[in-house]
Amino acid sequence: MDDEAMTARGRRAVTGGMPPGRSGGRLADEVYDTLLGQLMSLRIEPGSRVTIDVLARELGVSQTPIRDALNRMEAEGLVVRVPHAGYRIPPQITRHRFEDMLEVRLLLEPAAARRSAERASSEQVAGLRRMLEEMAELEGGNEPMAYGAFGLRDAAFHDLVALSAENQVIREALARLHSHVHLFRLHHDTQVTHLAMAEHEDIVAAIAARDPDAAAYAMRRHILRSGERFRRLFDEVEGAEGVAVEA
């Protein structure tokens, strides 16, 4: 997928509408993006049940692209099929899964940023800057859909860094993690968007300057700081559960 198409899909994923006149496979992609946006914004809550016929009515499409999108999401672990009852949204990731995911990102993403600084085309650098501009427009939005939209742009930003690194194995490995889906589902925290923006800007500046060491350092720092922000959410939940047990 080229940079413009990736950005366009990120926009569509948060609108909830289905454009007319799409082919079956393309429409399934549109449905997938829309459902992903609803997951990111917590419009579809963890543990909730979704059915093909209800989604078809809500999105105004036939059941076939809904089924195709849900089958894809099931294969990726984003939904769970319930026999004779549709699909269920899985619970939030565990702390252990979160820590494992963070470890993998620290291995892969600084390397991708380093290669991006060496290999990114001028068009790809411009695409990263455009993505930052779009994210700035959404920064601090209080509405869940705005938060979900920021999360989707965040995912697209990291994917574009991996794409510009010209290492398809790293890009595919990061895509399979679905780290941004799981992280942004943890909590609607607008502070996450504000702090991430400055870190993204440092990454883009290093890539644009063709400074591999600085790009790798900026990406590693971003992932570590992001990990600290989301780790506090687990601390808060565990603290609240401890208080509940004592009571």
Order of alpha helices (4+ residues) and beta strands (2+ residues): alpha-alpha-beta-alpha-alpha-beta-beta-alpha-alpha-alpha-alpha-alpha-alpha-alpha
